[in-house]
Amino acid sequence: MDEETRYGAVRSRDARFDGEFFFAVETTGIYCRPSCPAVTPKRENVRFYATAAAAQSSGFRACRRCRPDAAPGSAEWNVRADVVGRAMRMIGDGVVDREGVAGLAVRLGYSARQVQRQLTAEVGAGPVALARAQRAHTARVLLQTTELPITEIAFAAGFASVRQFNDTIRTVYASTPTELRAAAPRRGAASRRAATPSAGIPLRLAHRAPYRAGEVFDLLAAEAVAGVEEVTGAEGSRTYRRTLRLPYGTGIVAVGERLSGTTAHAGGWLDARLHLTDLRDLTTAVQRLRRLLDLDSDPYAVDERLGADERLAPLVAARPGLRSPGAADPEELAVRALVGRDEAERLVRAYGKLLDAPCGTLTHVFPEPAALAETGGTLGALATALADGSLRLDPGADREEAQATLLALPGMDPRTVAVIRTRALGDPDVAPPDEDVPDAWRPWRSYALRHLRAADRTEPMTTSELEEHRP
């Protein structure tokens, strides 16, 4: 997109581009998302940025009306397999907060200076600025949805000190933390009083419309592993709940099915509630939910490409905004793709970690790879590779390298590898073996297969179906 096209999106308040870029107004010192309802600024006063962090680094503060920091993430980072795309996914997962820029660089196989240079050139901000913007957003969420002490929020959001936290909040939001909390919508006062680590943190997970929530929840229900996941409620108002193994502890997350409009210009969200043993895991938990539910997808771009194909056009018209779900825990997904749902449930009972406080039918966290390394066979080989780090499936993993490592494991078949690449690695452009998937569908072949299976009233590549295809 050139700048005139972007300004056209701003002028029409087009929510399709929320999170794809941001615009700042030099006369006000504020940056916004394209769909901001404020009066459209004059073209000569507008500057454009690829990320919120880049706008913040240029001295602009977040708009209080459109909350640009809460926009869906750019779909570009999930599509791209280069170092910038991998870095953006890892920063979103909290790697910089946990391991610093040096840790990010090691994971990428580059020097810290190279990572800084490439990110600054591509997105207008380095890893520290990008992580800082993410911490500020996490802090705002905690300030406005909970009554937790401000000092506790500072460290939960990933700040190294209360002073750093206060300075960042003032810079990004032009308010003190206390003022930001007081400005929260009044309708949330009761829920803020009830929002604690034990009661859970309520969130809205933004996405670009249209969003086919029904098909996503159908897939989650079909694949749910007892003890780790459950889907309850009537179709159209279901709730998906699951346990998570996170860097600092464990969590239980719940997401409600919400039928949104089908207008591409409208935005939407899914309501969620997170119960975390350590609030420092909030950012990571949210990002993993977003990958599972494919909330950062650009349905307009996907539907435009696939809808131009004669075979797919009627399917896209019938299901606009169909998503290609990922995984909340890529290592768990890899194991489940290999063994199927029934065996996964047995592994949970035999090797899973029992929750300190079981919640209904949710009793365990899925076994860590190290716990499965001694099981033998292909599962043992997969678990060993995951445990010793020779196979990486984290958000910043090199997809080609991961696929080669998977195929080298004894007994691993290409179809299972395709499932892992699609779901665990979040690759939107996977063509499984023995499937008629033309290159014309690139870079959205994973979505094309979802349309074909949905039209057949079956789900593509579920863990239970893999057992049927396995010799």
PyMOL commands that set and color helices and strands:
alter all, ss='L'
color gray80, all
select helices_A, chain A and resi 3-11+15-17+43-45+52-57+68-70+76-79+83-92+95-108+112-123+127-145+150-156+162-173+177-182+186-194+213-223+279-293+299-307+313-318+330-339+341-351+369-375+377-388+399-408+414-423+439-441+445-455+463-469
alter helices_A, ss='H'
color red, helices_A
select strands_A, chain A and resi 22-25+30-32+46-49+61-62+201-208+229-232+239-245+250-256+267-276+353-359+362-365
alter strands_A, ss='S'
color yellow, strands_A
deselect
rebuild
show_as cartoon
